[in-house]
């Protein structure tokens, strides 16, 4: 039997950074500050710092593991190699189901900004199909489109910050973390949980380990650079919103950047923000499709998902079966499900994914260690703590889906192979 061709190593450090930025500086920067302000008031900035710290700990684990195992699949592969097949499955299952929901959420977010009223769902389906086609044509096209989207989003954010601060007298005292803090430490942790997933895009860099040149050098550097840029951008936006709208004003609207720009009295800037929000959603969706497709590829290679998904296109060298299947599932979700409540479920899966990454990185020996083990302890404890802050319904749904996945894998592994005697 002819083996599937390998993926092509075509991405440099700059490409990997851009894909990570396209994942992290996504729709969350236009919406996540509102619920974070409702949870913690001005202390959302402390929550942002906590989220960034946990994200950095997780990023070091992912970078260290990706340098040792430069292949597609991310923590699914790391968990299998360091902890055993079941741990890898838990990470991969959490990533695939959580990020599939995120794909649909990003498509719907794009449509909310870009589509005429009543056409949101059809436009979201078109967006999914178009970006799946971009991924299908090859990863270099993915990086090229991601670069354009990142530039558009950063320009939109720069305009939003400049117009918001120039439209009146910013109240810098409102940006003090404790001037309007609410909710105590639980509120801070809840805000951190809401803001953490803005940083989760570095996982997409690790899942593309088979497609970057010199992965042992490129992946750790790209992850840290992308994360550092994202922290600076989010901190700038957070301070701007608190100084212009105040904690209560930020919490009162689902589109705080639009509200801040409207105070500046520049109608054209509102359009720029809407374009930026739409582009950010597309950037996140593009990177999500690439990342989920490659994790599905890795799981299918091991038989944890149907092996049909392990096919790699002979010309474009992408996991085309996995990406087509993902696009179909996401389109069905976009047309049938209200995913606002699924955000917490997606968060549950992502935190499980990073918990396994930290546990796997803890077991690495000195030869492959690039960061102190204390960071893995911090990352694992941070993941567990942020899970506690999620809504109870999200945790319950996530636990049920996790149990279903475990049950299906148990059934598959205990089922007698064709031609083998039953035991």
Helices and strands as residue ranges (DSSP letters): H 13-24, H 28-40, H 44-68, H 75-82, H 85-114, H 120-136, H 139-166, G 172-175, H 184-196, G 197-199, H 202-207, H 215-252, H 256-263, H 267-301, G 307-310, H 320-336, H 342-362, G 366-368, H 373-389, H 392-414
